[in-house]
Amino acid sequence: MNNTKLKNRDLDVLWHPCTQMKDHETLPLIPIKKAHGIYLEDFDGNAYIDAISSWWVNLFGHTNSYINEKIKEQLDTLEHVILAGFTHEQVVRLSERLVKLSPEGLNKCFYADNGSSAVEVALKMSYHAHKNSAKEKKLFVSLTNSYHGETIGALSVGDVKLYKDTYEPLLIRSIQTPVPKDMSIEAAKEAAAEFEKLCREKSEEISAIILEPLVQGAGSMHMYHKEFLVLVRKICDRYDIHLIADEVMVGFGRTGAMFACESANITPDFLVLSKGLTGGYLPLSVVLTTNEIYAKFYCDYNEHKAFLHSHSYTGNALACAAANATLDIFERDNVIEKNRETAKYMGSKLSKFKELKNVASIRQTGMICVVELKGYEPKDRIGLKVYQYGLDNGVLLRPLGDVVYFMPPYIITKEECDKMMDTAYEAIKLL
């Protein structure tokens, strides 16, 4: 097998996500034969640094020997069992650990298969909890520039114009409140004041606000100050509105703490997790919530208050084994402290991008570094040019338009970090 043969077979039968397939008339697909650590290798022997953690999921490297071992052990014991009326050791252990690790007060775990599905769970659970308290709150609030996934409910609470324009007739009711315009505390206070103004007008209708703490991922990696989270939590408490923290991307050490909400010392009503939950191995997501919300659904069968949601693969044993192995590594290897050191080094490398004339700004939150370009139109497809230069030089970069970002696996070395960021620097310099 070689790259060309597999590319041709792929294009005969596959429809890829987030892809205009016509691009592949000129832009080659990259077939991956194997992967190890932070490297992906194609069938022609070319290796690529995975600078985006394979869509933000991979934490401790590809084919990690410890996670491999734990999945193999589980494979010989139990691969899957229905989670309605049954349970198993891996899902119970994982839930106990997540409750212990997450912000205080989150005591119950509800599982799904991916981030978008978990967002749907949180939205439904919020609405239904209010309904069980005889309150009809049908409206959700999200931040401008936000993204929470691509199922219908998750799309509804996002603010991506392309999706809204295309699928608007299918979407549930939501409105947006401004995201802080930058990382300053003043911007955080201004945005919080706007949210409170909205609450004064519509609190009787609003079920919850959903937000990505500190960093809006698909929203061009926009970042804001933690004070916004502090203020939004207080506003939600005043107006009986739930706070949903979508930490699908920022959870599990990416921002410098285990969970981004920790930076503001707040507890959301719902904490949504996925991506890094299994170290990048298997689909799994979870919504953590409070005993107070759980109690609103606890009833006799004929009261019709039970939560109505299920997935066939809820709490899959293999995925939970991968998640438990991932948490083992966090406990064993002092990961958060090491991440802070890596983030510090990445920041030192990031500063030199400011000298380039086509760079508008740089920003960083933990192990997420961003270089925003200026002077280009969407038709210029600058991101595609950076992407191609990266591949030609052994680095997988996948810019968001004119925003180049770095989100590598946590195990990246300083030398590999040099290669990753120097390649991006040269790509931008040559534009």
C-alpha positions as CSV (number, residue, x, y, z in Angstrom):
1,M,0.0,0.0,0.0
2,N,1.1,3.6,-0.7
3,N,-0.4,7.0,-0.3
4,T,-1.7,7.3,-3.8
5,K,-3.6,4.0,-3.8
6,L,-5.3,4.7,-0.4
7,K,-6.2,8.2,-1.5
8,N,-7.9,7.0,-4.6
9,R,-9.8,4.3,-2.7
10,D,-10.9,6.9,-0.1
11,L,-12.2,9.4,-2.6
12,D,-14.4,6.7,-4.2
13,V,-16.3,6.1,-1.0
14,L,-15.7,8.7,1.7
15,W,-17.3,12.1,2.5
16,H,-15.0,13.9,5.0
17,P,-16.1,16.3,7.7
18,C,-15.3,20.1,7.6
19,T,-14.1,19.6,4.0
20,Q,-15.1,20.9,0.6
21,M,-14.5,17.6,-1.2
22,K,-13.8,19.5,-4.5
23,D,-10.6,20.8,-2.8
24,H,-9.2,17.3,-3.1
25,E,-9.0,17.6,-6.8
26,T,-5.8,19.6,-6.1
27,L,-5.1,19.2,-2.4
28,P,-3.9,15.7,-1.6
29,L,-5.4,13.7,1.2
30,I,-2.8,12.4,3.7
31,P,-3.3,8.7,4.4
32,I,-1.9,7.8,7.8
33,K,-0.4,4.3,8.2
34,K,0.6,4.6,11.9
35,A,1.2,7.0,14.7
36,H,3.4,7.2,17.8
37,G,3.9,9.9,20.4
38,I,3.3,13.3,18.7
39,Y,4.0,11.9,15.2
40,L,1.7,10.7,12.4
41,E,3.3,8.7,9.6
42,D,2.0,8.2,6.1
43,F,2.4,5.2,3.8
44,D,5.4,6.8,2.1
45,G,7.3,7.2,5.4
46,N,6.7,10.9,5.9
47,A,6.2,11.9,9.5
48,Y,4.2,14.9,10.8
49,I,4.1,16.5,14.2
50,D,0.5,16.5,15.3
51,A,0.3,20.2,16.4
52,I,-3.4,20.1,16.8
53,S,-3.7,16.9,18.9
54,S,-5.9,15.4,16.1
55,W,-8.7,17.8,16.6
56,W,-7.8,18.7,20.2
57,V,-8.3,15.2,21.6
58,N,-4.9,13.6,22.0
59,L,-3.3,14.3,25.4
60,F,-0.5,11.8,25.9
61,G,0.5,10.8,22.4
62,H,-0.6,8.3,19.9
63,T,-0.4,4.6,20.7
64,N,0.4,5.4,24.3
65,S,1.7,2.2,25.8
66,Y,-0.1,2.5,29.1
67,I,-3.5,3.4,27.6
68,N,-3.0,0.6,25.0
69,E,-2.4,-1.9,27.8
70,K,-5.5,-0.9,29.8
71,I,-7.8,-1.1,26.8
72,K,-6.4,-4.5,25.9
73,E,-7.0,-5.7,29.5
74,Q,-10.6,-4.5,29.3
75,L,-11.1,-6.1,25.9
76,D,-10.7,-9.5,27.4
77,T,-13.2,-8.8,30.3
78,L,-16.1,-6.7,29.0
79,E,-16.4,-4.7,25.8
80,H,-19.8,-3.2,26.4
81,V,-23.1,-3.6,28.3
82,I,-26.3,-1.7,28.4
83,L,-26.2,1.0,31.1
84,A,-29.9,0.9,31.7
85,G,-30.4,-1.4,34.7
86,F,-26.8,-2.6,34.5
87,T,-23.4,-1.1,35.4
88,H,-19.7,-2.1,35.4
89,E,-16.5,-1.3,37.3
90,Q,-15.0,1.0,34.7
91,V,-17.9,3.5,34.5
92,V,-18.4,3.5,38.3
93,R,-14.7,4.1,38.9
94,L,-14.5,6.8,36.3
95,S,-17.5,8.6,37.7
96,E,-16.1,8.5,41.2
97,R,-12.9,10.1,40.0
98,L,-14.6,12.8,37.9
99,V,-16.7,13.8,40.8
100,K,-13.6,14.1,43.0
101,L,-11.6,16.0,40.3
102,S,-14.3,18.4,39.2
103,P,-15.4,21.6,40.9
104,E,-17.0,21.1,44.2
105,G,-20.8,20.3,44.1
106,L,-20.8,18.3,40.9
107,N,-21.9,14.9,42.1
108,K,-23.7,13.0,39.3
109,C,-22.4,11.9,35.9
110,F,-24.5,11.3,32.8
111,Y,-22.7,9.8,29.8
112,A,-23.0,10.2,26.0
113,D,-20.8,9.5,23.0
114,N,-19.4,12.9,21.9
115,G,-19.2,16.6,22.7
116,S,-22.2,17.6,20.7
117,S,-24.4,14.9,22.2
118,A,-23.3,16.0,25.7
119,V,-24.2,19.6,25.0
120,E,-27.7,18.3,23.9
121,V,-27.9,16.4,27.2
122,A,-27.1,19.5,29.2
123,L,-29.6,21.7,27.3
124,K,-32.4,19.1,27.7
125,M,-31.6,18.5,31.4
126,S,-31.6,22.3,32.1
127,Y,-35.0,22.8,30.4
128,H,-36.5,19.7,32.0
129,A,-35.2,20.6,35.5
130,H,-37.0,23.9,35.3
131,K,-40.1,22.2,33.9
132,N,-40.1,19.8,36.8
133,S,-40.2,22.9,39.1
134,A,-43.2,24.2,37.2
135,K,-41.2,26.8,35.3
136,E,-41.5,26.9,31.5
137,K,-38.1,28.3,30.4
138,K,-37.6,27.7,26.7
139,L,-34.8,30.1,25.9
140,F,-31.1,29.5,25.9
141,V,-28.3,32.1,25.9
142,S,-24.8,31.7,24.4
143,L,-22.0,34.0,23.7
144,T,-21.4,35.8,20.4
145,N,-18.8,34.0,18.3
146,S,-19.5,30.7,20.1
147,Y,-19.5,27.1,18.9
148,H,-20.8,24.1,20.8
149,G,-21.1,21.3,18.1
150,E,-23.1,20.4,15.1
151,T,-26.1,18.4,16.1
152,I,-29.3,20.5,15.9
153,G,-29.5,21.6,19.5
154,A,-25.8,22.3,19.7
155,L,-25.9,24.3,16.5
156,S,-28.8,26.3,17.9
157,V,-26.8,27.6,20.8
158,G,-23.8,28.5,18.6
159,D,-23.1,31.7,16.8
160,V,-21.5,30.6,13.5
161,K,-23.1,32.6,10.7
162,L,-22.7,29.9,8.1
163,Y,-24.5,27.3,10.1
164,K,-27.2,29.7,11.2
165,D,-27.9,30.9,7.7
166,T,-28.1,27.3,6.4
167,Y,-30.0,25.5,9.1
168,E,-32.0,28.4,10.8
169,P,-35.5,26.8,10.2
170,L,-34.4,23.7,12.2
171,L,-32.9,25.5,15.2
172,I,-34.3,25.8,18.8
173,R,-34.7,29.2,20.4
174,S,-31.5,30.9,21.5
175,I,-30.1,34.4,21.8
176,Q,-26.5,35.7,22.1
177,T,-24.9,37.9,24.7
178,P,-21.6,39.6,23.9
179,V,-18.4,37.7,24.6
180,P,-15.7,39.8,26.3
181,K,-13.9,41.6,23.4
182,D,-10.4,40.7,24.7
183,M,-8.5,39.3,27.7
184,S,-8.8,42.4,29.9
185,I,-10.7,42.4,33.1
186,E,-12.5,45.6,31.9
187,A,-13.9,43.7,28.9
188,A,-15.0,40.9,31.2
189,K,-17.0,43.3,33.3
190,E,-18.5,45.0,30.3
191,A,-19.7,41.7,28.9
192,A,-21.1,40.6,32.2
193,A,-23.1,43.8,32.5
194,E,-24.6,43.2,29.1
195,F,-25.6,39.6,30.2
196,E,-27.2,41.0,33.4
197,K,-29.2,43.5,31.4
198,L,-30.5,40.6,29.2
199,C,-31.4,38.7,32.4
200,R,-33.4,41.6,33.8
201,E,-35.5,41.6,30.7
202,K,-35.9,37.9,30.0
203,S,-34.9,35.9,33.1
204,E,-38.4,34.3,33.3
205,E,-37.8,32.8,29.8
206,I,-34.1,31.9,30.1
207,S,-33.2,28.3,31.1
208,A,-29.4,28.5,30.9
209,I,-26.4,30.2,29.5
210,I,-23.8,28.0,27.8
211,L,-20.3,29.1,27.4
212,E,-16.8,27.8,26.7
213,P,-14.7,28.9,29.7
214,L,-11.7,31.1,28.8
215,V,-11.2,30.0,25.2
216,Q,-13.7,29.8,22.3
217,G,-12.3,27.0,20.3
218,A,-13.8,27.0,16.8
219,G,-14.5,30.7,17.3
220,S,-10.9,31.5,16.2
221,M,-9.5,30.6,19.6
222,H,-10.9,33.9,21.1
223,M,-9.8,34.3,24.7
224,Y,-11.2,36.2,27.7
225,H,-10.5,37.0,31.4
226,K,-11.6,34.6,34.1
227,E,-13.5,37.4,35.9
228,F,-16.3,37.0,33.3
229,L,-16.9,33.5,34.7
230,V,-17.0,34.8,38.3
231,L,-19.6,37.4,37.3
232,V,-21.7,35.2,35.2
233,R,-22.0,32.6,38.0
234,K,-23.3,35.3,40.3
235,I,-25.8,36.6,37.8
236,C,-27.1,33.1,37.1
237,D,-27.6,32.6,40.8
238,R,-29.5,35.9,41.1
239,Y,-31.9,35.1,38.2
240,D,-32.4,31.4,38.6
241,I,-30.6,30.6,35.4
242,H,-28.4,27.5,34.9
243,L,-24.7,27.9,33.9
244,I,-23.5,25.2,31.4
245,A,-19.7,25.1,31.1
246,D,-18.7,23.5,27.8
247,E,-15.2,22.2,28.6
248,V,-15.2,19.8,25.7
249,M,-12.0,21.5,24.4
250,V,-10.5,23.2,27.4
251,G,-11.0,20.5,30.0
252,F,-8.3,18.0,31.2
253,G,-5.4,20.3,31.7
254,R,-5.3,22.3,28.5
255,T,-5.6,25.8,30.1
256,G,-3.2,25.2,33.0
257,A,-5.7,23.7,35.5
258,M,-7.6,20.4,35.3
259,F,-10.7,22.2,34.3
260,A,-10.9,25.8,33.1
261,C,-13.6,26.7,35.7
262,E,-11.1,26.2,38.4
263,S,-9.3,29.3,37.3
264,A,-12.3,31.3,38.5
265,N,-13.1,29.0,41.4
266,I,-16.7,28.5,40.2
267,T,-19.0,25.5,40.0
268,P,-21.3,25.4,37.0
269,D,-24.7,23.7,37.1
270,F,-23.5,21.5,34.2
271,L,-20.0,20.6,33.2
272,V,-19.7,19.1,29.7
273,L,-16.6,17.0,28.9
274,S,-15.4,15.0,26.0
275,K,-12.3,15.0,23.7
276,G,-9.4,14.6,26.1
277,L,-11.6,12.5,28.4
278,T,-10.2,9.3,26.8
279,G,-6.8,10.7,25.9
280,G,-7.9,10.8,22.3
281,Y,-8.6,7.1,22.0
282,L,-12.4,6.5,21.9
283,P,-15.7,8.4,21.7
284,L,-17.0,9.3,25.1
285,S,-18.6,12.3,26.8
286,V,-20.1,13.1,30.1
287,V,-22.2,15.8,31.7
288,L,-21.6,16.4,35.4
289,T,-24.3,18.1,37.4
290,T,-25.4,18.7,41.0
291,N,-27.5,16.6,43.4
292,E,-30.0,19.5,43.5
293,I,-30.7,19.1,39.8
294,Y,-30.6,15.3,40.0
295,A,-33.3,15.4,42.7
296,K,-35.7,17.3,40.4
297,F,-35.9,14.1,38.3
298,Y,-36.1,11.6,41.1
299,C,-39.7,10.4,41.3
300,D,-42.1,7.5,41.1
301,Y,-42.6,6.0,37.6
302,N,-46.1,7.5,37.0
303,E,-45.0,11.1,37.9
304,H,-43.4,11.4,34.4
305,K,-40.4,13.5,35.7
306,A,-37.6,11.2,34.7
307,F,-35.0,12.5,32.3
308,L,-35.6,11.3,28.7
309,H,-32.3,10.7,27.0
310,S,-30.2,7.6,26.0
311,H,-27.4,6.4,23.8
312,S,-26.8,2.8,22.9
313,Y,-23.1,3.1,23.8
314,T,-23.5,5.1,26.9
315,G,-20.7,4.4,29.4
316,N,-19.0,2.0,27.0
317,A,-16.5,-0.1,29.0
318,L,-13.6,0.2,26.5
319,A,-14.0,4.0,26.4
320,C,-14.2,4.2,30.2
321,A,-11.1,2.0,30.5
322,A,-9.3,4.5,28.2
323,A,-10.6,7.4,30.3
324,N,-9.4,5.8,33.6
325,A,-6.0,5.1,32.1
326,T,-5.8,8.8,31.1
327,L,-6.6,9.9,34.6
328,D,-4.0,7.4,35.9
329,I,-1.4,9.3,33.9
330,F,-2.6,12.6,35.3
331,E,-2.2,11.2,38.8
332,R,1.1,9.5,38.1
333,D,3.1,12.0,36.1
334,N,2.3,15.4,37.7
335,V,0.9,16.5,34.3
336,I,-0.6,19.9,35.3
337,E,2.7,21.2,36.6
338,K,4.6,19.9,33.6
339,N,2.0,21.5,31.3
340,R,2.6,24.8,32.9
341,E,6.3,24.5,32.2
342,T,5.6,23.5,28.6
343,A,3.2,26.4,28.2
344,K,5.8,28.8,29.5
345,Y,8.2,27.6,26.8
346,M,5.6,27.8,24.1
347,G,4.9,31.4,25.2
348,S,8.6,32.3,24.8
349,K,8.5,30.9,21.3
350,L,5.2,32.7,20.6
351,S,6.6,36.2,21.3
352,K,8.8,36.3,18.2
353,F,5.8,36.1,15.9
354,K,5.0,39.8,16.9
355,E,7.9,40.9,14.7
356,L,6.2,39.7,11.5
357,K,4.3,42.5,9.7
358,N,1.4,40.3,8.7
359,V,0.7,39.3,12.4
360,A,-2.2,41.2,14.0
361,S,-1.8,39.7,17.5
362,I,-0.7,36.8,19.6
363,R,-2.4,35.3,22.6
364,Q,-2.1,32.3,24.9
365,T,-4.1,30.4,27.6
366,G,-2.1,27.5,29.0
367,M,-1.1,25.1,26.2
368,I,-3.2,26.9,23.6
369,C,-1.1,29.5,21.6
370,V,-2.6,31.6,18.8
371,V,-1.1,33.8,16.1
372,E,-3.8,35.9,14.3
373,L,-2.9,37.3,10.9
374,K,-4.0,40.5,9.2
375,G,-4.3,41.9,5.7
376,Y,-6.1,39.0,4.0
377,E,-9.5,38.2,2.6
378,P,-11.3,34.9,3.0
379,K,-10.8,34.2,-0.7
380,D,-7.0,34.3,-0.2
381,R,-7.3,31.1,1.8
382,I,-4.3,31.9,3.9
383,G,-5.0,29.1,6.3
384,L,-4.7,26.6,3.5
385,K,-1.3,27.9,2.5
386,V,0.0,27.6,6.0
387,Y,-1.5,24.1,6.2
388,Q,0.3,23.0,3.0
389,Y,3.6,24.5,4.0
390,G,3.3,22.7,7.4
391,L,2.7,19.4,5.7
392,D,5.6,19.9,3.3
393,N,7.8,20.5,6.3
394,G,6.6,17.7,8.6
395,V,4.0,19.6,10.8
396,L,0.2,19.2,10.8
397,L,-1.2,22.7,11.3
398,R,-4.9,23.4,10.6
399,P,-5.5,27.1,10.9
400,L,-9.0,28.5,11.5
401,G,-9.1,30.9,8.6
402,D,-6.4,33.5,9.3
403,V,-5.8,32.2,12.9
404,V,-2.9,29.8,13.3
405,Y,-2.9,28.0,16.6
406,F,-0.8,25.4,18.4
407,M,-2.5,22.8,20.7
408,P,-0.1,19.8,20.7
409,P,-0.2,16.7,22.9
410,Y,1.2,17.3,26.4
411,I,4.2,15.1,25.8
412,I,5.8,17.4,23.3
413,T,9.5,18.2,23.9
414,K,11.2,21.5,23.6
415,E,12.9,20.4,20.4
416,E,9.6,19.3,18.9
417,C,8.0,22.5,20.0
418,D,10.8,24.4,18.2
419,K,10.1,22.4,15.1
420,M,6.4,23.0,15.3
421,M,6.5,26.8,15.9
422,D,9.5,27.5,13.7
423,T,7.7,25.9,10.8
424,A,4.6,28.0,11.4
425,Y,6.8,31.1,11.7
426,E,8.4,30.4,8.3
427,A,5.1,29.7,6.7
428,I,3.7,33.0,7.9
429,K,6.8,34.9,6.9
430,L,6.6,33.6,3.3
431,L,3.0,34.6,2.8
